[in-house]
Structure formats: C-alpha cells, structure tokens
C-alpha cells in the first residue's frame, strides 16, 4: 500500500491560513462592497440633485433600502420644484433645511413627499414653504401627504391649505404611521379634518408640538359682522361646512401622547368639533396640554371638540337561531319516523316524505331568513338617526290590518258552525256507542271548551279591531297620545284573542287525537264519527285560515306600532319584499306541515300503530316549533325601536390600562369660547350625528338579529384651568354636553360662563351619565340650571365643589342645578354659606355642606383647593398671583403696580378686601389720561378761572380756593391786590405743571406774585389770549395778582383846565355885555 510522506497539518494552523487567504483577496473584494454601499446611499447638496431623486422615486420600488442624506440647506424655486411621489427608504435631513417649497399642482395626496410607505423614514429635517394645491385638495401635508412610515424630529414652517385631511406635517397618518418629536409653526386652513400636525390620525403621534394657527379665518367665505350676528342663517350654513379642527389633529382614532398645542384654533362662531388637541376623537389621548385659544360654534373643547365613543358591536343568539335548531330537531324526528316506517305501507312512507319535504322547505326558508337578516344588519342596522315615517303612512297601514282582522273574524265565525255540528254528531255517537261513552263525553267536553275559547277569541279579536279603527280615527285628528292608548288596549285584546285561539287549537288537537284513538279501537267506523271528523276538519280548516289572517294582522300591527313607536333619532330598516316573502313562505311551509301531520295521523291510526310513538314525538316537536314562532310574533308585537334597546354604555367599568375611547392626564390652560356645547376638556361626549356604526368598529360574536353597540368614552384625570365661555347652552369646566361616557378624577379651576344660555357646571354643563370623584373650584355664570359639579345631571358620586355663582336664575345649586329622575347622588360635599346643594336644597349623605377647614382635609382634595389667591390680570394674562388666607383680609401692601401704558392711566378694579372666601380675579382698568384740569370757579359762569396742565386720570380734581381781597401794606410803594388764589394739584407723576389763569384785569401794570413760605416772590408770566400762564414746581401753590397805584395828576389838570376855561369864558361874556350897553347909551368907546 502506498503511504503518504506528507505530514498532517496542525489544526491550530488552519484558521491562520484562512486569515492569510482573506487578507490576500481583500483588495479584490473591497471594491465590490464599496460599489454596493454607493448604490444604497445617496447624498443631496442642491436643488437639482433633489429633483433627480424625485424623478427616480416615481417607481415605487426605487427607494426601498436606500438612504438619502441631505448635506446642505437647499432652496427649491417654485419653477423647478416637484415633490417626491412615493418613498419607502430613509431620508435624513441631518439638521438641514429645505426652503422655497411652493406646491400648487393638482391632485390629492400632496406634500414634499406625497406618499411615505410603511418602513419609510424621514428624520432630522426642516421644511419651509407654502403648500396650496389645486383640484380636490385632499390629504395635504407640509412634509408628507399620506404617511404609513415614520417622521422623526421634523419641522415645518409656512402655510398649508386644502379642503379635507389637511395637516401642518402630514395630511393623514395611517395606522402604521408614527410622528415623533416633531414641530409645526405654520398656518393651516381647510374645511374637514384639519390639524396642526396631522389632518387625520389613525396611527401614533408622540411628543410633538404645534405653534401655528389653525383655521383662524374661513376659506372662500366673506365673513362679516352682520353674518356672524345672523346666526340662524349665515353662521349655521358656514359652520356646517367646517368640521373636525384640532391643534394636533382634526380627527383621531389612533394615539396621541405627550403632545402640545400653543396656537390659536378656530374662528369665532364658526365650525363644529373644534379642539385644542383633536377636533373629534374616539382613540387615545394621554398627557397632552393646550395653551392656545380655541374658538368655534358647536362642540368646542380645550382638548377635544367632540369625544365620540369607541364602539364594540356584540351579537348574541336570537329567536331565529332557536327556530332553526328546533326545525333541525323536527327534521331528525321525521327521518327517524321514515326509518321506522320502512316496513309500513307506501302510503305512510309517502306521507312522511311529503312532510319531510315541507319541513326541509321551512328549514330552507329559515336559513334564507337568517341570511337576509344578516344582510339587513350589515347594511341598515346602524342608521340610528333618521326619521322615515309620517302619521299619514301609519293611517294607511291600518287599512290592511283592519281588513285582515275582519277576514279573520269571518273565518272564526264560519268555524263555529262546523264545530257545533261536530259536537252534535259526537253526542249522537256517544249515545250509540256504549263501550266508549265516557271517552266520547270527554272529547265532547274538550270540543265544547274549545268552542267557548274560540268564541272568546272572536270577541277579543273584534274588540281589538274596533280599537284599531278608533286609533286610526284618533291619529287622523293628530291625537297621538290617545291613539297610543287605544293601540295598547287593542294589543291587549289581540294577545287575549291569541291566547284563546291557541287554547282552542290545543283542545281541538287533543280531542282529535283522543277521538282517533277511540275510533281505532272500534271495528267499524260509525257514520256519526265520520261526520264528526269531517265537521271537525272543516272547523280546523277555517281556524287555520283565520290563523293565517291573524299572522298577517300581527305583521300589520307590527308595522304600525313600529312606525308609531320610532324615536326621532333612530330608524331600524325592515326587510324588503324578498324578506317578507321568505317569512310568508316559512309560515306556509309550517301550515303545510300541520296539514300533513293531520293526514298522517289519520293514516297511521287506520293502517299502522307501530309508528304512533314517532308521530307523537313529531307532533310534540311541531308544537315546540309553533311556540317559538309565537314567541317571535310576541317579540315583534312588543318591540319598541329605540337607541336604548341597541346601545350599552360600558364607560363606567373603565380601568387605567384601557385606552380605547379615552382622554387621560391632559390639561387645558387656554381660553375656550364657542356658542353651544363648550368645555374645558371636551365640548361634547356623544355620538356624531353622521356616525356609521359599521364603519371602523370592533365586532364580537356571530351575526344575528340580537345585537348591541357597546360604547366607551372616558375622561380620566384631566384638568382645566382655562376660562370657558359659551354664548348659549351647555358650558362646563370639563365637558359641555355629556350624552354618554364617564368622567372621573377631573379637576376644574377656570371660570365657566354662558352669555345667554342655560346649563352651566363646574365639571359638566349637562350630563346623562356618571361623574365620579371630580373637583370644581370655579366661578359660574349663566341663566337656568347652574351647578358646582353639573348644571343638570344624572349620576354624581363623591364629588367636591368650592364655587361661586356670580349670575343665575332658576335651578341653582352648589353641586347641581337639577338631578334627573332615577339618578344616583351620594357622597358629595361643598363649601357655601348661602347656597344649597341641588336646586338650593341639601341632602344628608348625598350632597351636604362642610366648613372650609374640614372640606380641604377630605381625602384626595387637590392642593390648589387649600390655596386661595388673588389673580391680578392684564388683558386676560396673569401679571401676579398673591396668596391669601381663607377668612382674612387682603394686605393692601401686596397690591402690585399697574403696568405703565403711555397716555393711559391704569388702576386695579375694586374687590372685597375685608374677608377672603374665594379666589378673586382682578383686572387692570385703563383710562385715557386727562391733560387739563379746570376749576369749578368760572367767569360769568363760562370760562374757568384756573386751568392746570398735566397727565391726570378721570377721577382727579383740582382744589381751588379764592382768598379774600386785601390792602397790601407797603410804605415803599402803593400796591392793591386784585385776587389771591390757593390751588392743590393732584399727583400725576410730573414735577412741574403749567397753570393758566384768567386774570380779572388786563392792565399792563398787572403783577403776579407766588407765595414762598411767608414771603411773596414776583412770578414771570406770558399771555395767551385772555389767559396768562406760568409754571410751578409744587403741587400746592398760592399766588396773587396786584397792580401799582402811582401819583394822580390828571384830576388836577382837568380842574385847572376847567377853571381856566371858566375864567376865559367869563371875561369874554363881560366884555360883550359892556359894549352892548354903551351903544345903547350913545357912548362911543375908543381905544
């Protein structure tokens, strides 16, 4: 043998050798891996590279597995920009910004990314731009139109406009979509499902914030003040087209956690379902905060506008299912009878086969009925809000009902005659047959009893028919209440007629069976017996015809009662003609089976006794089936279609771990203002009017006509400290209108008011459900129905109220204005010296007062209830909070200064400072400054004597005093005081003031002197019209006006001139007189 000379390799050396080989081939393999990495990683540095990526992303598979990294801020011009159509890779913005985004192209699903697929990621990206597409404008987002992937640490700044499913970040966030640590600072506008982050959220939104304003004006609507005031027409029309608007999302069926809204949401008096976090919600909201102002018309809330319930549709076994099971049992019994009758005559087997055919047909009709019922449930059972019946239709439906009952009565009467003949023949037969006389008498008695019950059935049937006719006449007169009374009596008569008819049929069946047994023991058939049987059969035929009419009548009554009993908000669709035909066929099959049973009974008694046991079982089972049919008929007769029959609120069995239909641990700090149904946390907890129960709900059990909608809507551990204001009805610190659901561990500390409506409550305005362990510390104001916990409520348990009603009329209470009948009230406490618990009456163990010191020590009491404070507010914002002690006076030294405002004077409004019993909100009041104060003293009751210029408030007044005139003692000169004034100027912060003085003398020799201490100092002044003015540097001043009296020579001059003139005049007069006298004497005088 050949023996190798090679030495065996040491095992430890093999790994070393492999490593050496890898090192040798690494230079060859490395370029291959490098090529692969280059193919999956793409960098973008400019707009053109972005456009190239967008073009390649038209193919849905192109982006799978790719990582795109932004390396610079890029600007996309409006001419070249195109969005990325579909993306499923990773887009890393790396902290850079894409700006200049301007999207105006048409179509739905628009954004920087139109569709982000499941597994796709966009992160670390800021986008700036304006998204305003044309066309349908649905599913519009600042970054993503439709998101099934993940957005992380992304920001959008700009404007987004659309019509439906419009969001600052994404249009719709699908169930697989996640939005994490994102920020929006944009204005967003639209009509339906509009949100700061997402228009609609079905997935998850975590730790995200909106700072932008949402729908703060109405698109394509010319809103004017007149339109807003005219609410009955214009505003309601506008509002109906604006729904589901939220700071984070318009509609939430998913999850929102640790997210905040700081923007204004909504427009005054416009829009339905407006909320700080979600407009409408049935998902899960936890640990969210709103600090923005929320406006709307109806269903307006600090966190949620409309809180819809999470809905579970549960099916249970119905009577139709029972009927199907009993028919199956009947079929098995017939099969057994056929098996046992194989040795019998062909006649018996043929009859059994025919009966089986009838039963099979009935079974098929039942299965078809169940299938059709399922289809009806699928399509129509959820329509709980339409009214489809009128009184005229109800009256028309009475016509066939009365005709059917009349026909039935005729048939019943026709059955009486053959029954009477049958009884007569039986009496004759009894007389002729000695051996069986006792049995025949019993049979005769049974027939007689059946006859009596049949007569009763006819009586009650006629009575019911007459009552229906009377009800129809009453309906024609629109007396619905009386019509219902007649219908109730008619229904009772029908029930009695049905019971009598059932008893009659039972006795007739029993008498027929006993009579057949008797005849089987007789060797020959007696002529009387044959005639008796024939008459009995004739009677049975007529009764069965009557039963058919009865069935038709019952269905007619069912339709009438259904139409008249339906409530306005719900209608349950009945089956179509096929459905009704199937029911008729089912009844026909059962009647045929009954006929076949009768014939088979005769055949078996005549030809074979071996199958009698099987026949008994079949007959017994047949009556079980008949009982089920009667039960179904009775159920239909007693059916009253109502939402309550098909809904069950399971909110109160909530646990902290359950998340469906819940808002928890959330806080509102913003001002919430709407027209109707306004709440600090939720505007309303109710089913939306357009609610489709088959759309997006969980289904439990197999479908049947027995079903119930189980609803859950829970507000747990939420707090409102914002002000709530409604124009009309239903304002609550936590929820405005509570039609269903459960509020627990809620705290309300904001003001709640209705401008002109009713139903105002610290927790709920109006409630039909349970409020438990909730706390209200608030001011309340409104019309009727005002309560510390609820304006009008039902179940109120373990709640606490520290409230003050500033304004209210009827039905006021520290706990509730009014409690609905049947409500549970227990364990509630409040503090109030002059107000009772419910409608101003307190109830021990239910709702009773406590002194403040005991009240604040109750278990679970929020800390804020033991901390009273005065809140100093400036234009709705808190300036300073000053803590006070209950029952003590406010320290005036703690008053803060009113903030300065140019050309205005500010002061705090007055409040009771002597005894603090409640929180107080004090507003700063500003008044325009008065620049001039005037004296009350006036010249000739017209012009004021003194004017002082400064910056005074409207309450400031001058103190002006006119001192008495006096002679100034001064030997060096001669001065006379004209006036002397004393003036006190109010403090206005100025050191120097200008005084305008209406001096009494305009003589230029007027001198003005100001008193300084005990001395007078001359004051310079200037003239301005009739006033002189001068400046003083004191708030208290005294001055006087004087004039100088110098030597008076004028008088002497005038006297001298007068004397001179007298002398000259006298001299002239004397000279002329002398000349005249000389002429008269003839004496000529010479010089």
Protein Blocks (a to p, Z undefined) as FASTA:
>chain_A
ZZdfbdcddfklmmmmmmmmmmmmmmmmmmmmmmmmmmmpccdfbfklmmmmmmmmmpmk
lmgopacddfbdcdddfklgccdfbacbdcdeklpacehiacfbgcehiafblbacehia
cehiacddddddehjopaiafkbmbdcbdcehiacedddddfbopafkbmbdcfkbcceh
iacddddddfbopafkbmbacbbcehiacfbdehkbcehiacdfklmmmmmlmmmmmmmm
gghiafkbmbdcbdcehiacfbdedjehiaehiafkbmbdcbdcehiacfbdcddfbopa
fkbmbdcddddddddddfklmmmmmmmmmmmmmmmmmmmmmmmcfklmmmmmmmmmmmmm
mmmmmmmmmmmmmmmmmmmmmmmcbcfbdfklmmmmmmmmmmmmmmmmmmmmmmmmmmmm
mmmmmmmmmmmmmklmmmmmmmmmmmmmmmmmmmmmmmmmmmmmmmmmmmmmmmmnopak
lmmmmmmmmmmmmmmmmmmmmmmmmmmmmmmmmmmmmmmmpmbdcfklmmmmmmmmmmmm
mmmmmmmmmmmmmmmmmmmmmmmmpcfkbccddddfklmmmmmmmmmmmmmmmmmmmmmm
mmmmmmocklmmmmmmmmmmmmmmmmmmmmmmmmmmmpccdfklmgccfklmpcfkbmgh
paehiacfbdcddfbopafkbmbdcddfklcfkgopadedjddfbdcdddddddehiacf
bdcddfbeoiafkbmbdcbccdehiacfbdcddfklghiafkbmbdcbdcehiacddddd
dfehiafkbmbdcbdghiacddddfbdcehiafkbmbdcehiacehiacddfkbcfbeoi
acehkaccddfklmmmpghiafklmmccddddeehiafbdcdddehiacdfklpccdddd
ehiacddddddfkbccbdcddddddddddfbdcdfbdghhiacfbdcdddddfkbccddd
dddddddddfkbccddfbdcddddddehiabdcdddddfbfcfkbccdddehjbccdddd
ddehjbccdddfbfbdcddddddddddfklmmmmmmmmmmmmmmmmmmmmmmmmmmmmmn
opacdZZ
